[in-house]
Amino acid sequence: MADITIRALYGSVVEDEGQLFVGFAAGEDEAEGYVMFRQPLEGGPVWFEVDDETFGAEEAVAQVVRGPQGLEITLRPDQAATFGWAERIAVRIGPDCEDAEPALAALRDMLGSRWRDQV
């Protein structure tokens, strides 16, 4: 069971200043909840945050599983304090989530061996 759940209405993939950003948001306002992954375009460590930069860290993600309802993100145990002691984050992605497929494809490429498909 997830400690935090985001019901995504939007997915996004953005390249800016040498970084690739992949995110899912519950709305257009940051206060509505989001998850965001960031990595240099040439590869390297992946930054992950939930709802606010304060709740983010580099190389915090142990695994992401794509299932029928969306994503289940498992954090590394040593990063739990950074995320308010959360260990799992669920991102619910329904058929009405705008730009979900491009964001999922970019995230799969970004995470490599940390990505699992169960769809």
C-alpha positions, 0 to 999 in steps of 0.5 A: 500500500502506498504512503502517498497517492497522486491522481495524475491528470497530466504527464509531462516531458520537458528538456531545459538547461541540459536537464530532462524533466519527467513528471505527473501532476494532479492539476496545473497548480503545484499545490494539487500534488505532483511527482517529478524526475530530473536527470542531465540529458547526457545521463547520470543521477536521477533526482526525484521529488514529491509535491515540493523540492523539500521532499526530494533527493538524488538517487532516491528511487529503488524501483518503479513498477508500471501496473494497470492503475499507474505507477508504484514508486519504491524509495530506497530505505535510507531516503525515507526521512527525506520523504516524510517517512514515506516508502512507496508513492502511487501515481494513479494514471487513468485514461484521461491523463493528458500526455501520459504515454510520452511521459511513461516512455521517457521515464522508462528510458530514464530509469533503465533497470529500475523500471518494471512493466506489469501491464 
